[in-house]
Amino acid sequence: MSPQSPSRLATLDAVGHAELVRKGEATPRELVDAAIARIEKENAELNAVIHKSFEKARAQASAPSLPNGPLRGVPFLMKDLGGQTAGDPYHAGMRFLRDAAWREADDSYFAAKLRAAGVVFLGRTNTPELGLLPTTEPLAYGATKNPWDLSRSAGGSSGGAAAAVASGMVPAAHASDGGGSIRIPAAHCGLVGLKTTRGRSSFGPSLGERWGGFSVELAVSRTVRDTAAVLDVVQGPMPGDPYAAAPPARPYASEVGTPPGRLRVGLMTRGPRAIAVHADCIAGAERAARLLQELGHAVEESYPLALDEPGAVNAYVTVVAVSVARALEAWGARVGRPVQQDSVEPLTWALAETARSWQSTRYLEAIEYVHAFGRRLAAWWSQGFDLLLTPTTAEPAPALGEMTSPPDAPLKGFLRAAPFGAFTSSFNMSGQPAVSLPLHWTQAGLPVGVQLVAATGREDLLLRVASQLEEAAPWAHRRPPVSV
C-alpha cells in the first residue's frame, strides 16, 4: 500500500475495503492492522469499543482459511447485544454478565454468515443495558460519546457501533433495532441505518425472536451500498426459524443505483400522539421532501392515522417489560445464580418487577393489539402510497446524562426517551422496513436523520430511493471533529 493509504482507508467504506483485497492492492491483515490503529487512536475519547479481540482478528486475517467471500478482509465490530461470536465476551450492557466474565460458546447464525463472507471481527461495541434506551450510557461500561459533539449522546442502543463507524474506526458495524436502535444512533451520528422487515435475518440458534418480534439485526454504515452488501450476506431464514420474510427478487446490491420510478410519498412532520418535534428535525424532513420532489416524486402531507393511537405505547411497553423480566430469568439460569436488584440498573429492575406484577394474559392482549395495529398502519400503504417520510427522531442528539434513571426515579430515563422513539417504534411493532439517512445538519454541526418507511418486504425500494438521495445530496465526505 502507498504511504497515504492509512488515511485513505479511514474514508473508504466496507465495499471499498473489499475491493482493495479483491484487486490485490491490500491484504486482509493490512486492513485489520489499520483499523486496529484507528481504534487505539480514537476509542479512549469515545468509549465505543468495550471488548477488543485484536490478536484473534490479526490471526484470522492472516490465515489462508479466511473465507473468500464478498467482504473478505473487511474489519468489522459486533454490538455487545445479539450477534454472539464464539469464545468472545458477551455482556449485553449488564454488570451482572460483566462480573460473571460471561463468554459465548458459539456464533449466532448472523455472525456465522458474516464470517463466511470474509468479515474479520475486531471486538464488540458498547450498548445500554439490554438495549433499553436510545442512548448508550450503561453503568457497566460508561457512556459512549458522540464524535460530532463529545458532550452529546451517540444514540442507542447501537451507540457504540455508530460512534465507531462515524469516527472512522471501522467502515461498518453490527447493530440491532427493537424500537429505533439502528435508526436513532444513525441519525445522531450521520450514518445510514436500515431496520429490516421482521424475519429478514435469523436470531438463531439461541432465539427465535426478540421482544415479541420487534427487534431486527443489521448494521450502521456510511454508504447505502455498504448497507445493501451486509444485507445480502445476512438475509435469509435458517433451520427452525419461527417465521421469515419473503426472499428478495434479486441481490440487494443490485438495487443501489436502480431508478425507483416515480413514487408517491406521504410527509409527516408533526409528532405522533402530539409529541413536540424540534425545528431542526422538521427542517430535515422538509429538506428531504424537497429533494424527493426535485427527483420527480410526488410528496404530499399524509400519514397513517394509527400512528396517533395512545394504546400503541402501552402495548409496546408491555412487550418490552415482559421481555426484560424473561431476560433476567434466563440469564440467571445460564450463569447459575439469580439476577438480584443490585446486579442491574434501576430501570431494568423496575420494568422487570412491573411485568412480574401483571397477569400472564396481559402479554397476549398486547400482542393482539400489536398485530391489529400493524394492519391499521399497513392499510395506508395499500391506499397507493409507496413511502412515508418523517424525521427519524423528534429531537437532535441529547446531552449525555439526560436519560439517567436514579433509584428513586427508576423510570425517569424511559420517560425522557419518548421523543427519540416517537417516529421509529411503531414500525418495529408493524414489522415494516425503515431507513434513516443523514440529510440535514444543525447550525451547531450536529447530524439530523430523516426516516423513510416502506411496506413490508420492500427493502429493495428503500435502497433504490436511499441511493438516489445519496447521489443528490452526498454525505459520506462529512467527517466529525473526532475522527481519524
C-alpha positions, 0 to 999 in steps of 0.5 A, a space after each residue: 500500500 502507498 504511504 497515504 493509504 492509512 488515511 485513505 482507508 479511514 474514508 473508504 467504506 466496507 465495499 471499498 475495503 473489499 475491493 482493495 483485497 479483491 484487486 490485490 492492492 491490500 491484504 486482509 491483515 493490512 486492513 485489520 492492522 489499520 483499523 486496529 490503529 484507528 481504534 487505539 487512536 480514537 476509542 479512549 475519547 469515545 468509549 465505543 469499543 468495550 471488548 477488543 479481540 485484536 490478536 484473534 482478528 490479526 490471526 484470522 486475517 492472516 490465515 489462508 482459511 479466511 473465507 473468500 467471500 464478498 467482504 473478505 478482509 473487511 474489519 468489522 465490530 459486533 454490538 455487545 447485544 445479539 450477534 454472539 461470536 464464539 469464545 468472545 465476551 458477551 455482556 449485553 450492557 449488564 454488570 451482572 454478565 460483566 462480573 460473571 466474565 460471561 463468554 459465548 460458546 458459539 456464533 449466532 447464525 448472523 455472525 456465522 454468515 458474516 464470517 463466511 463472507 470474509 468479515 474479520 471481527 475486531 471486538 464488540 461495541 458498547 450498548 445500554 443495558 439490554 438495549 433499553 434506551 436510545 442512548 448508550 450510557 450503561 453503568 457497566 461500561 460508561 457512556 459512549 460519546 458522540 464524535 460530532 459533539 463529545 458532550 452529546 449522546 451517540 444514540 442507542 442502543 447501537 451507540 457504540 457501533 455508530 460512534 465507531 463507524 462515524 469516527 472512522 474506526 471501522 467502515 461498518 458495524 453490527 447493530 440491532 433495532 427493537 424500537 429505533 436502535 439502528 435508526 436513532 444512533 444513525 441519525 445522531 451520528 450521520 450514518 445510514 441505518 436500515 431496520 429490516 422487515 421482521 424475519 429478514 435475518 435469523 436470531 438463531 440458534 439461541 432465539 427465535 425472536 426478540 421482544 415479541 418480534 420487534 427487534 431486527 439485526 443489521 448494521 450502521 454504515 456510511 454508504 447505502 451500498 455498504 448497507 445493501 452488501 451486509 444485507 445480502 450476506 445476512 438475509 435469509 431464514 435458517 433451520 427452525 426459524 419461527 417465521 421469515 420474510 419473503 426472499 428478495 427478487 434479486 441481490 440487494 446490491 443490485 438495487 443501489 443505483 436502480 431508478 425507483 420510478 416515480 413514487 408517491 410519498 406521504 410527509 409527516 412532520 408533526 409528532 405522533 400522539 402530539 409529541 413536540 418535534 424540534 425545528 431542526 428535525 422538521 427542517 430535515 424532513 422538509 429538506 428531504 421532501 424537497 429533494 424527493 420532489 426535485 427527483 420527480 416524486 410526488 410528496 404530499 402531507 399524509 400519514 397513517 392515522 394509527 400512528 396517533 393511537 395512545 394504546 400503541 405505547 402501552 402495548 409496546 411497553 408491555 412487550 418490552 417489560 415482559 421481555 426484560 423480566 424473561 431476560 433476567 430469568 434466563 440469564 440467571 439460569 445460564 450463569 447459575 445464580 439469580 439476577 438480584 436488584 443490585 446486579 442491574 440498573 434501576 430501570 431494568 429492575 423496575 420494568 422487570 418487577 412491573 411485568 412480574 406484577 401483571 397477569 400472564 394474559 396481559 402479554 397476549 392482549 398486547 400482542 393482539 393489539 400489536 398485530 391489529 395495529 400493524 394492519 391499521 398502519 399497513 392499510 395506508 400503504 395499500 391506499 397507493 402510497 409507496 413511502 412515508 417520510 418523517 424525521 427519524 427522531 423528534 429531537 437532535 442528539 441529547 446531552 449525555 446524562 439526560 436519560 439517567 434513571 436514579 433509584 428513586 426515579 427508576 423510570 425517569 430515563 424511559 420517560 425522557 426517551 419518548 421523543 427519540 422513539 416517537 417516529 421509529 417504534 411503531 414500525 418495529 411493532 408493524 414489522 415494516 422496513 425503515 431507513 434513516 439517512 443523514 440529510 440535514 445538519 444543525 447550525 451547531 454541526 450536529 447530524 439530523 436523520 430523516 426516516 423513510 418507511 416502506 411496506 413490508 418486504 420492500 427493502 429493495 425500494 428503500 435502497 433504490 430511493 436511499 441511493 438516489 438521495 445519496 447521489 443528490 445530496 452526498 454525505 459520506 465526505 462529512 467527517 466529525 471533529 473526532 475522527 481519524 
